[in-house]
């Protein structure tokens, strides 16, 4: 009987200790903070280019001007030189906004990650994560910066020699010139601005490397607002361009796409 009592007592004690340790484990689990993943996309300073969007290993990512409408125009052999960048579950560094990134399905069925609607690519000739050799290639490939004020787009436009290269804002929305304007002088006023809002990206623009800052000016308007000009021509949006890649304003008399 004594041995049975000792065994029962030890068994009860073991059960109590097990419950106690299990409770502690659960409490520890509840109070342990989640460990954040290392960002897959971040920003790196790359010399004269300044801040550039890079992958988890610091490799440079690029935009393609021909992706004016947000779909990738780099196909087949192009992809041998410009492999796509894709991460299913994007995490970003604190200096980027995760909402600016999304994933698209390409025409070939593969996935690709975009930034502000621009599909992202690598350049096969970049040998290290310090390289930015793809910038300026063909005047259509540019390092992916997080803060461009303007970008370059290239696509076929009815009535123009194909394809045409023109100015867009950072999200790929088309910009225009007004034939009735003077040099750094806007003559679009009142109701005209309802259809053709003035573009102003700032006094100091962040530009693709194809441009020089002195090609752009800040034009004071008669309504007291500021407007950017390129080669002395004030820049505008067209309200009927509902999404990036549309160039409906080019068919309007006295208006033309902002060709380079």
SULZI-V17019 format. One record per backbone hydrogen bond with DSSP energy under -0.5 kcal/mol. CO is the residue of the C=O (numbers start at 1). NH is the residue of the N-H. Records with the same first field share a line. If there is no record, write none. Layout:
# SULZI-V17019
CO: NH, NH
This chain:
# SULZI-V17019
1: 5
2: 6
3: 7
4: 8
5: 9
6: 10
7: 11
8: 12
9: 13
10: 14
11: 15
12: 16
13: 17
14: 18
15: 19
16: 20
17: 21
18: 22
19: 23
20: 24
21: 25
22: 26
23: 27
24: 28
25: 29
26: 30
27: 31
28: 32
34: 36
41: 93
42: 54
44: 46, 52
46: 49
47: 50
50: 46
52: 44
53: 61
54: 42
55: 58
59: 55
61: 144
62: 121
63: 142
64: 67
65: 154
67: 70
73: 75
75: 78
76: 79
77: 80, 81
78: 81, 82
81: 124
83: 122
85: 113
88: 90
91: 40, 41
93: 96
96: 98
97: 100
98: 101
100: 116
102: 114
104: 106, 112
106: 109
110: 106
112: 104
113: 120
114: 102
115: 118
117: 119
118: 115
120: 85
121: 62
123: 126
125: 127
128: 131
132: 135
134: 137
136: 139
137: 140, 141
140: 65
141: 136
142: 63
143: 145
144: 53
145: 148
149: 170
151: 168
153: 166
155: 164
157: 160
164: 155
165: 260
166: 153
167: 175
168: 151
169: 172
172: 245
173: 169
175: 258
176: 236
177: 256
178: 181
182: 185
185: 182
187: 189
189: 192
190: 193
191: 194, 195
192: 195, 196
195: 239
197: 237
199: 228
203: 205
205: 207
206: 149, 150
208: 211
212: 215
213: 216
215: 231
217: 219, 229
218: 220
219: 227
221: 224
225: 221
227: 219
228: 235
229: 217
230: 233
232: 184, 234
233: 230
235: 199
236: 176
238: 241
240: 242
243: 246
247: 250
248: 251
249: 252
252: 255
254: 179
256: 177
257: 259
258: 167
